[in-house]
Amino acid sequence: MFISPAYAQATGSAPGSDLMAFLPMVAIFVVFYFLLIRPQQKRAKETKAMLSALQKGDEVVTAGGVVGKLSKLNEAYATVEIAPNVEITVQRSAISLLLPKGTIKSL
């Protein structure tokens, strides 16, 4: 008696409202692409080019922070001389940085 019944009404949606609903999702994807995906792909491409251009005698830093000079190179492994007559074998992918020539002597 005191409460009137509520009836559902049909929504009057505009023809372009479906596109407007997906616009924020598309905008978020574009932002993620330019802020996360694209820089990561660029960095991976630069790292791959650096690893393929390694040569015997290059001075490198490994992922563990070991500084040394390359003495042998394989397809998958590299031998790094870290001191006179002291060599370690690391995976090629563990080399994180190529140093300019003469850096080890200045350390």
Phi and psi in degrees as GROMACS dihedral restraints (atoms count N, CA, C in turn):
[ dihedral_restraints ]
;  ai    aj    ak    al  type     phi  dphi    fc
    3     4     5     6     1   -85.3    20    10
    4     5     6     7     1   -19.6    20    10
    6     7     8     9     1  -104.5    20    10
    7     8     9    10     1   125.2    20    10
    9    10    11    12     1   -87.2    20    10
   10    11    12    13     1   145.2    20    10
   12    13    14    15     1   -69.3    20    10
   13    14    15    16     1   143.5    20    10
   15    16    17    18     1  -103.8    20    10
   16    17    18    19     1   128.2    20    10
   18    19    20    21     1  -109.2    20    10
   19    20    21    22     1   141.1    20    10
   21    22    23    24     1   -72.5    20    10
   22    23    24    25     1   140.5    20    10
   24    25    26    27     1  -113.2    20    10
   25    26    27    28     1   149.6    20    10
   27    28    29    30     1   -74.2    20    10
   28    29    30    31     1   139.2    20    10
   30    31    32    33     1   -82.3    20    10
   31    32    33    34     1   137.4    20    10
   33    34    35    36     1   -95.9    20    10
   34    35    36    37     1    82.4    20    10
   36    37    38    39     1   -83.1    20    10
   37    38    39    40     1   143.6    20    10
   39    40    41    42     1   -78.2    20    10
   40    41    42    43     1   156.5    20    10
   42    43    44    45     1   -61.8    20    10
   43    44    45    46     1   -30.2    20    10
   45    46    47    48     1   -93.5    20    10
   46    47    48    49     1     5.5    20    10
   48    49    50    51     1   -71.6    20    10
   49    50    51    52     1   -26.6    20    10
   51    52    53    54     1   -65.4    20    10
   52    53    54    55     1   -40.4    20    10
   54    55    56    57     1   -67.6    20    10
   55    56    57    58     1   -38.7    20    10
   57    58    59    60     1   -67.0    20    10
   58    59    60    61     1   -25.9    20    10
   60    61    62    63     1   -71.1    20    10
   61    62    63    64     1   -33.9    20    10
   63    64    65    66     1   -91.5    20    10
   64    65    66    67     1    -9.7    20    10
   66    67    68    69     1   -60.4    20    10
   67    68    69    70     1   -43.8    20    10
   69    70    71    72     1   -62.2    20    10
   70    71    72    73     1   -36.4    20    10
   72    73    74    75     1   -66.9    20    10
   73    74    75    76     1   -41.3    20    10
   75    76    77    78     1   -65.1    20    10
   76    77    78    79     1   -41.6    20    10
   78    79    80    81     1   -63.2    20    10
   79    80    81    82     1   -39.9    20    10
   81    82    83    84     1   -64.8    20    10
   82    83    84    85     1   -41.2    20    10
   84    85    86    87     1   -63.1    20    10
   85    86    87    88     1   -41.7    20    10
   87    88    89    90     1   -63.1    20    10
   88    89    90    91     1   -42.9    20    10
   90    91    92    93     1   -63.0    20    10
   91    92    93    94     1   -45.1    20    10
   93    94    95    96     1   -61.4    20    10
   94    95    96    97     1   -39.2    20    10
   96    97    98    99     1   -62.0    20    10
   97    98    99   100     1   -49.3    20    10
   99   100   101   102     1   -77.2    20    10
  100   101   102   103     1   -24.9    20    10
  102   103   104   105     1   -96.8    20    10
  103   104   105   106     1   -25.8    20    10
  105   106   107   108     1  -119.9    20    10
  106   107   108   109     1   -54.4    20    10
  108   109   110   111     1   -71.7    20    10
  109   110   111   112     1   -50.7    20    10
  111   112   113   114     1   -62.8    20    10
  112   113   114   115     1   -47.4    20    10
  114   115   116   117     1   -62.7    20    10
  115   116   117   118     1   -35.0    20    10
  117   118   119   120     1   -67.0    20    10
  118   119   120   121     1   -40.9    20    10
  120   121   122   123     1   -65.7    20    10
  121   122   123   124     1   -38.5    20    10
  123   124   125   126     1   -65.2    20    10
  124   125   126   127     1   -42.9    20    10
  126   127   128   129     1   -64.8    20    10
  127   128   129   130     1   -41.1    20    10
  129   130   131   132     1   -64.7    20    10
  130   131   132   133     1   -37.8    20    10
  132   133   134   135     1   -65.9    20    10
  133   134   135   136     1   -41.5    20    10
  135   136   137   138     1   -65.9    20    10
  136   137   138   139     1   -40.3    20    10
  138   139   140   141     1   -64.8    20    10
  139   140   141   142     1   -42.2    20    10
  141   142   143   144     1   -63.8    20    10
  142   143   144   145     1   -40.5    20    10
  144   145   146   147     1   -66.3    20    10
  145   146   147   148     1   -39.1    20    10
  147   148   149   150     1   -65.0    20    10
  148   149   150   151     1   -43.2    20    10
  150   151   152   153     1   -67.4    20    10
  151   152   153   154     1   -34.5    20    10
  153   154   155   156     1   -76.7    20    10
  154   155   156   157     1   -20.8    20    10
  156   157   158   159     1   -93.8    20    10
  157   158   159   160     1     5.4    20    10
  159   160   161   162     1   -65.2    20    10
  160   161   162   163     1   142.8    20    10
  162   163   164   165     1  -134.1    20    10
  163   164   165   166     1   162.3    20    10
  165   166   167   168     1   -63.4    20    10
  166   167   168   169     1   132.7    20    10
  168   169   170   171     1    99.0    20    10
  169   170   171   172     1   -10.0    20    10
  171   172   173   174     1   -70.1    20    10
  172   173   174   175     1   146.3    20    10
  174   175   176   177     1   -97.6    20    10
  175   176   177   178     1   128.8    20    10
  177   178   179   180     1  -133.8    20    10
  178   179   180   181     1   164.5    20    10
  180   181   182   183     1  -120.8    20    10
  181   182   183   184     1   130.7    20    10
  183   184   185   186     1   -84.6    20    10
  184   185   186   187     1   172.5    20    10
  186   187   188   189     1   -64.1    20    10
  187   188   189   190     1   -24.7    20    10
  189   190   191   192     1   -85.0    20    10
  190   191   192   193     1    -4.2    20    10
  192   193   194   195     1    94.3    20    10
  193   194   195   196     1     9.6    20    10
  195   196   197   198     1   -82.5    20    10
  196   197   198   199     1   129.5    20    10
  198   199   200   201     1  -102.1    20    10
  199   200   201   202     1   134.2    20    10
  201   202   203   204     1  -167.4    20    10
  202   203   204   205     1  -178.1    20    10
  204   205   206   207     1  -113.0    20    10
  205   206   207   208     1   136.6    20    10
  207   208   209   210     1   -71.7    20    10
  208   209   210   211     1   128.4    20    10
  210   211   212   213     1  -111.6    20    10
  211   212   213   214     1   -29.4    20    10
  213   214   215   216     1  -142.0    20    10
  214   215   216   217     1   147.2    20    10
  216   217   218   219     1  -131.0    20    10
  217   218   219   220     1   136.2    20    10
  219   220   221   222     1  -119.2    20    10
  220   221   222   223     1  -177.8    20    10
  222   223   224   225     1   -67.0    20    10
  223   224   225   226     1   -40.5    20    10
  225   226   227   228     1  -111.2    20    10
  226   227   228   229     1   -20.4    20    10
  228   229   230   231     1  -126.6    20    10
  229   230   231   232     1   156.4    20    10
  231   232   233   234     1  -135.0    20    10
  232   233   234   235     1   141.2    20    10
  234   235   236   237     1  -101.9    20    10
  235   236   237   238     1   123.7    20    10
  237   238   239   240     1  -112.4    20    10
  238   239   240   241     1   126.3    20    10
  240   241   242   243     1   -89.1    20    10
  241   242   243   244     1   113.8    20    10
  243   244   245   246     1   -98.8    20    10
  244   245   246   247     1   -16.1    20    10
  246   247   248   249     1  -157.4    20    10
  247   248   249   250     1   166.2    20    10
  249   250   251   252     1   -57.3    20    10
  250   251   252   253     1   125.2    20    10
  252   253   254   255     1    64.1    20    10
  253   254   255   256     1    20.7    20    10
  255   256   257   258     1  -124.1    20    10
  256   257   258   259     1   114.1    20    10
  258   259   260   261     1  -125.2    20    10
  259   260   261   262     1   143.7    20    10
  261   262   263   264     1  -124.7    20    10
  262   263   264   265     1   150.6    20    10
  264   265   266   267     1  -107.2    20    10
  265   266   267   268     1   127.0    20    10
  267   268   269   270     1  -128.9    20    10
  268   269   270   271     1   159.5    20    10
  270   271   272   273     1   -68.9    20    10
  271   272   273   274     1   148.1    20    10
  273   274   275   276     1   -60.7    20    10
  274   275   276   277     1   -35.7    20    10
  276   277   278   279     1   -70.6    20    10
  277   278   279   280     1   -13.1    20    10
  279   280   281   282     1   -82.4    20    10
  280   281   282   283     1    -6.1    20    10
  282   283   284   285     1   -82.8    20    10
  283   284   285   286     1   119.7    20    10
  285   286   287   288     1  -104.8    20    10
  286   287   288   289     1   -19.6    20    10
  288   289   290   291     1  -150.7    20    10
  289   290   291   292     1   137.6    20    10
  291   292   293   294     1  -101.4    20    10
  292   293   294   295     1   120.8    20    10
  294   295   296   297     1   -92.0    20    10
  295   296   297   298     1   154.0    20    10
  297   298   299   300     1   -67.6    20    10
  298   299   300   301     1   153.2    20    10
  300   301   302   303     1   -60.2    20    10
  301   302   303   304     1   137.2    20    10
  303   304   305   306     1    89.4    20    10
  304   305   306   307     1     3.2    20    10
  306   307   308   309     1   -69.1    20    10
  307   308   309   310     1   -37.8    20    10
  309   310   311   312     1   -64.7    20    10
  310   311   312   313     1   -37.9    20    10
  312   313   314   315     1   -67.2    20    10
  313   314   315   316     1   -28.0    20    10
  315   316   317   318     1   -83.4    20    10
  316   317   318   319     1    -8.9    20    10
